[in-house]
Amino acid sequence: MDISTRNTEAPPPTPPPAAQKRAARGATRPGDRVFLALSRGSGILLLVIMAAIAVFLTYRAAIAISKDEGNFLTTFEWNANFQPPVFGIAVLAFGTVVSAMIAMALAVPIAVGIALFITHYAPRKLGGPVAYVIDLLAAVPSIVYGLWGAIILVPHMTGLFGWLDHYFGWTGIFSWEGGAPRSMLTVGILLAIMILPIITNVSREVFRQAPQMHQEAALALGATRWEVIRMSVLPFGRSGVISASMLGLGRALGETMAVATVLSPSFDIQASLLDPGGGTFAQNIASKFNEATVFGQDALIASGLVLFVITLLVNGAARIIINRRKEYSGANA
């Protein structure tokens, strides 16, 4: 065959310059251009709102901190309405972090177990209702959790506190002198119940996306169901579970009404998790804002700025973890 007859197919026609320009702009129809403008404007508006919040908090916080007679980071009292004002966030930062860590330690293992049960163990007739109940828990308002915690949870914590004091009181962390169980441990348990639906729902969706071929290959090689989960499902969903945990941590850090209803606040750091007292950023703002003077409100806004920064860091860490796997990142799709 003559070589000159090879590859004689005509190249695809080149679009006209006008069409190339429209394609380069990304929107070729009026509806596309409108949608592009609206979506782009929404993203810009969100950034403007976040920047405005940051500027407002920073400005009001700078006014308060400049007149604070104590150390804003290490002072163990909150007397912003006094003259001279003395206030600090040491107790609030400690209580916020400790209660959130207790909630995470309790909620994450249980949430992962529930998600695995729904996706890989429970029959469809049982898994569906369980998932529906978990979704309902996510819709319960915070104040309802707080009322339940104050009326039901707190009175029934006495037995647990006594048991912990009897067997682990020697550690100092679980020593109890018989006071009201309105402590950091109670708050952590309540927060764990509140963030459980968030972590469970996200983890459940991640586990459902685990490659079916990998699971079937492991079963074909003789692996048990737990070995399939350990070798195929958990490694695939690790980043998703971490991201779900970060979202739950953000909820725990900023929870207000439930903590204010259950906790017995005091500006003191207790060595034991069972002793009443302590405080969190959100609880302190909610309880003191109505009685605060203008300067007192600035001081509360300064503490809110710290919580704002912590929440941004948590959400940023979650975004970084999600971006490591394109399967979970809409931005990388």
Buried (B, 14 or more C-beta within 10 A) or exposed (E): EEEEEEEEEEEEEEEEEEEEEBEEEEBEEEEEBEEEEEEEEEEEEEEEEEEEEBEEBBEBBEBBBEEBEBBBEEBBBBBBBBEEBBBBBBBBBBBBBBBBBBBBEBBBEBBBEBBBBBBBEBEEEEBEEBBEEBEEBBEEEBEEBBBBBBEEBBEEBEEBBBEBBEEBBEEEBBBBEEEBBBBBBBBBBBBBBBBBBBBBBBBBBBBBBBEEEBBEBBBEEEBEBEEBBEBBBBEBBBBBBBBBBBBBBBBBBBBBBBBBBBBBBBBEBBEBBBBBBBBBBBBBBBBBEEEBEEBBBBBBBBBBBBBBEBBEEBBEBBEEBBBEBEBBBEEEE
